[in-house]
Amino acid sequence: MTTRHVLVVDDEPDIRDSVREILEDEGYTVTTADGGEAARKARRTRRPDLILLDIWMEDVDGITLLREWSEGGDLSCPVVMMSGHGTVETAVEATRLGAYDFIEKPISLAKLLLTIERALESARLQRENVGLRESAQPVLEPIGKSSVMEELREQARKIAQHDSSVLIHGESGVGKGTFARYIHEQSSRRDGPFAEIAVGSISLDNSAAELFGHEEGDSIHYGRLEQANGGTLCIGDIADMDMQTQTRLLSVFQTNSFTRVGGSEDVEVDLRVIATTQRNLEEEVAAGRFRDDLFYHLNVVPLHIPALREHTDDVHDLLNFYIDYFVSNEKLVYRHFSVAAQNRMRNYAWPGNIRELKNLVQRLLILGSSEEIEAEEIEQSLTTQVAAAGVRAVPASAYDLPLREAREQFEKDYLEHQLHAAGGSVGKLAKRVGMERTHLYRKLRSLGIDHRKGGE
């Protein structure tokens, strides 16, 4: 695993060298810069996990650098300012620009190490919170006491002990992302970052920049690969990745380096890749839509997550977990399921898997009023859900189709209904189905849906 990387920026050689030696003795990887221009170059060459930045330097002062690095959003890492003759005004300005803390010279060793430790921990917790909010995924460990789940967790723990790539396969909503995070938390990289990117939610034009980052002048955007450096990168919907991006990703596996979009210098990374898919990648390879060499790199350790209908003994635990979650985190009123209601849900097929169960619990807590949830309310909610989604009854003949054809037929029916409900507006449709507009246009074309006719 890559150790935490600290960039020390100070124009006094004695301070640079002493801080570097102290931090290296503590197990950090350290890069030093003797001024503003050198700091810009060092930050471009390798993304730091933390920057120690002197305020007063001959070429470019630290406040100017901090302002430059904070433009367009949050800083990419914690910045701790250092100064031997700072003022209240400079401290206030540094804090306003996003600096984590301010250390006075001469530097106290104990305070320096404590500040760095707290800054890195704060950044780690912030990354986790942002990641959980973005993925709307409250589960940190796969839930369930069934033999199926016990075996899956054991498999995941074994996989976590090795640094090989992992390919997680399963239907939509089964919890592939949860298992990816669980593998990371059980691995030696647990103290490193866990970054995610969902290929299906970004446009073709932006996919390379989101993954590899981009440069424009002195401005640097660190992509998911660098954000995951030293930890784990989870690539969701890997089957949706275009061929050009597949080729660039394959190069990362082969060289452990890449070039940012618009950049000219190689950036080295040390990370583990976990990819998820609901498609059969072997079929995608055979059809020429996915590179076979990339598939073999990803499929070193495959992990299949079964549908919820294959381990319905876990429905009870999942219901209780999501009730507690929504009561605690969204302040919804507590309700409990009757035995008959629980039995109805244990015998339900759950086509949307765990995601469907989670949404059902949330809906019942929001709309219900009585303390107990009865079977009749479950039945009504499930019926309403199907009607609202506009899902037509599946003809028996559909079950004789190959998986790809059956899935495409459902997607076509679903998107046609949603497009009609959106009045033919692709913009409104994108919001309704949670897809990025460029990707949605490609999907509509591939399914033969003419959006100009409102999906009819």
N, C-alpha and C positions, 0 to 999 in steps of 0.2 A: 504494500500500500504506500502511496505517496505521502510523505509527511507534509505538514502545513507549511506553506511558502510565505515568507515575510520579506517585503521589500523595504529596505532601510535607506532613506533619502536624507543626506546631511552633507554639507560641504566641509565639515571638520573631520579630517582623516582619523584622528584619535577616537572620536565618538563613534564614527562608522565602524571602525575595527573592533572596538571594545563591545559594542552592542552586538555585532555579528558573532563574535566569539562566545558571548553569553548565550545567545539564542541557539547557536549550533550545539553548545554543550547541553541545552535543554531538549534537543532533538528536532529543532526546526530546520528547514531548508531556507537559506538566507541569500538574497541578492542585494548588493549595495549600489547606490548611485550617488555621485558627488555633486549633483545639481539637478535643476529642473529638466534640462534637455536629456540628460542621462536617465532620469526617472521616466520620462515619456518613452524612451526607447526600451527600457527594461520592462515597463508595463505592457508594451506592445509585444515583446518577445515571449513573455509568459505571464499569465494572469495570476496576480498575487492573491493570497487568502487574507492578507492584512498588510497595510502600509503604515510605517512609522515615518512621518513627514515633518522635517524641520521647516519652520516658518521663514526665517531670514537666510536667504542664499543669494549669491552674487548675480546669477543669470536670471532665474525665474523664482519668485518667492512662493512659499508653500500655499498661501491663500489663493494665489492666482491658479496654481495647479489644482487645488481642491475645487475651485469654482469651475474650472475647465472639465474636470472629471465628473462633476455632479450635474452638468448640463443635460437636459433631456430626461431627467428622472433620478432614481436613487443611485448612489455609488455602488460599484460592482463588488466592493468589499469594505470592511471597516477601515477607517483611517484614524490613526492616533497622532495628534499634532505634538511637536516638541519645540520648546523655545527657552532660551536662557534669559530673555528680557521681553517677554510677552506682556501685553496690556489687556485690560478687561475688554476693550473694544475688539482686539484680534481674537480673543477667546470666544466672545459672543458671535463674531462673524464666522469663525470656524464651525461653531455649533450649528449656526443657522444653515450652513452649507452641507451639514450632514456628518461632521466629524464625530467619532464616537467619544473621544475624551481628549484631554489636554494635559501633557506632562511637562513639568518645569525642569530645566537643567540647573545644577548637575542632577543627572538622572539617578533616582533611587532604584537599585536592582530589584528589590522586593516589589515596589509599586509597578515597575515596568512589566515584570512577569505576570503579576496579578491582573493588570489592565489588559494585556494581550490575551490571557486565558479567558477573561470575562468577555472581551470583544468577540473572540472566535466562537464562544458558546452562544452568545446573543445572536450572532449571524447564523449559526446552525439552527437555532430554534426558530428564527424568522423564516429561514428557508423551508423548514418543515411545515410551519403554519401556512405559508403561502402555497406550498405544494398541495396540502390537504384541502385548502379552500378551492384551488383551481380544479382539482380532480373530484371535488365534492365527495371525498372518500373518508369517512370517519373511522374506518376499521384499520387498526394497525396490526392485527393478527387474525388470520383466518378463523372464523367462528364455527363451532360444531364439535360434538363428542362422538359422532358416528365413526365407524371403522374406516369409512372412506376418507373423512377429514383427518383422522389420526394418521393414516398412512400418507396422505398428502403433506401434512406438516413434517412428518419424518423425512420424506423425500426432499422437501425444501431445505430442511436443516442439513442434510447430507450434501446437497448441491451447494449450499452456502459455504461449506468448508473449502471449496475449490474456487479458483478464479476464472473458470471457463465461461464462455458465453452461454446464455440460456434462451431457449425458445419456448414460450408459454402459449399453449393453444387451448382454445375453448370457445364456446358460444358467447355471444354478447351478454354481459351482465353477470357472468359467473364469478367474477372476482380475480381476474388475471392481474390487475394492477395491485391488488392487495397482496397476492403471493410474490409479486416482484419486490414490493417494499419489504415483505417479511424476509425474503432471501437476503436482501441488503442488510437488514437489522441483525441477522444471525451470522453475518460474515465478518471477516477481519476489516472490512471497509466501513463498518457501521458508524465510525466517527467521522467519515468523509461525507460529502454531499450525496443526496439522492435527487437527480434531476429527471424530469419526464418531458417527453414530447409526443404528441398524438399526431401522426402523419395525416390522418384523415381530416383534421380540423384546420390545417393550414393550406394556403394556396400553393400551387406549383411554383409560382414566381418567388415565393418567400421561403420555401422549404429548405433550400441550401443555406440561406442566411440565418434562419432559425437554428439550424443544426450546427453549422460551421462558423457562424458569426460573420461580421463584415467590417471593413475599414473604409473610412472616407476622410482623407486628410489626416488630422491628428485625432479624429474621433474613432473610437473603437467600440463595437458592440460584441460582447462575448456571447457566443452561441452555446447551445446546450452541451456540446462536447467539452468546452472549457469549464462550464458551470459544474459539470460532473467530475472534473479532474480529481483524482484521488479517491473517488467513490464509485457510484453506479449510475449509469444512464439507462433509463427505461424508454424504449421506443415502441409506442403503441401503434396499432394498425400498420405494421411494417409492410403488409402486402400492398398498401396503397402508395408506397414510395415509387417515384418515377425512376426510370433506368439511369439517368444521369446522376442522380443523388445516390442511387445504389452503388454505382461505380466509385464515387468519391468515398462512400462509407467503407467499401471493401478495402480501399487504399489505407484507411485508418487502421484496420485490422492487420494489414501487412507491414506497416511502417511505424505504427503508434504516433503518427504525426499527420498534420493536414495544413492547408493554407486557407485563411479566411477569404471570404468573397471580397474581391477588391484589394487583397493583400498580396505580398510577394515573398514573405518569409515563412518558413515552416514553423508550426507550433507543435511542441511535443505534449502528449497526454498519456496518462496512466489511469485507465478506468475499466470497469467491467460493463458489458452491454447485455441487457436483458430485453429481448424483443417479444411482443405479444401479437397474436393474430387470431381471428376467428375463421380465417380461410385455410384451406389445405395448401401449404406452400409448395409441396411436391407437384400438385396439379398446376399451380401458377408457373413453376419452372417448366413443366412439360408444355404449357401453352405459350411459353416465351415471354411471359410478363414479369418474371423474376429471375435474377441471375443465379445460376446453379452454384457458382463458387461462393457467393454471399450466403446462400442458403446453408451450405456446408459449414461456413464459419459460424453462423448463428446457431445451427442445430447441433452443437457439440453435446449439449445436455438438454433434451426435450422434456417438457413437463405438461401433461394434459390435465386440465381442470374440468371435471365432469359437470353436467347440467344439474341444477338443483333437484330436478325430478328423480335423479339417480341417488340422492341422499336426503330424502325428505324427513328422515329422523332428526335432521338439524333445524327443521323449520321452527320448532319450539324455542330453541336457543336464539335463533336469528330474530324472532319476534320480540323476545324479551330484550335483546340487545338494542334493537332500534327504538323500542318504546322508551327505554332508559335514555338513549341518546337524544331523542327529540324532546323529551321532557327536560333534560338537563341543559341542552344547548340551544333549543329554540323556545323554551319555556311553554311548551304545549301542556295541556291538562292530561294527567295520567289516566289511562284506561287499561283494563285488562280483558283478555280474551276468555270467553267461556270455553268449556271442554268441547262443546259441539262446534264452535267456531274454529278452534285449533284443529279438530279432526277434519273439518272441511278443507282447511288449508294444507293439511298433510296429504290430502288426496287430490289436490289441485296440480295441474301439470306444470305451472310456472314457466310459460314460454319466454318470459323476460328474465327468468332466473332471479338471482339475489337482488338485482336492481329493481325488478318489479315488486318484490316483497317489501323492500325498503320504501318505495313510493306508496305502496298500499297502506303501510303502517302510518306514514305521514298524513295521508289523505284521511284515514279514519280518525286520527287524533284531532285533525283540524275541523272536520265536518261533524263529528259525532258529539253527543251531549251526555248520554248515559254513562255510568261508570263501567258497565260491562259491555263488551262487544259480542253480539250474538251472531249465530250462523247466518240469519236472514240478512243482517247488515253486510256481512262478507259477500253473500251472493249478489246483493244489489250493487255493491261497489265494484265487483268483478264484471258484472253485466254492463254497468255504466262505463267502466274503463274500456271495454271492448268496443262499445258503441261510439265513445268519444274518439277513439283512435281510428275509427272508420275501417276497422279490419273486417273484411268479409269472411264468412265461414269458409274454411279451407276444404275444397273438394277432396274426396278420397283419392282421386287420381293424382293429386299433387304429391302424395306420399310416395308415388312410384317414380317421381322425377329424381334425377341426380341432385345432390345438395346444392350445387351452384345454381341450377335452373330454378329450384324451388325458392332459394333465397332471392334471386333476381325477380321472380314473379311477385313475391311479397313486397320487395322494395318498390317495385313499379306501382302496385296497388296502393301502397302506403303514401308514396310521394304524389301520386295523382290525386288522392283524396286531400292531402294537405295543401297542394297547389290550388285546388278548387276552393278550399276553405280560405285560402289567402287571397282570393280574387285574382289569381293569375300572376301575382307579384312575387318574383323570385326573391326580392329583398325581404318581404314578409315571410316567405317560405323558409328562408335561411334561418331567421330568428325562431320560427316555430319548431324546426327540426334540429336546431343547434349545429348547423354546418356552415363553414366559411363559403362565401358566395361563389368564388372561382371553382372550388372543388364541387360545389353543388351543380354548377352548369355542366361540368364534365360528367357528373353522375346522371343528370337528366338526359344528356345526349346519348350516353352509353345504354340507357334503358329505353331509348326511343320515345321519350316524352317531349312533346312540343309545348314549351312553357307559354308560347304566344296564344295558345288555345285554352289556357287556364287549367290544363291537366285533364280536360274532358276527352 
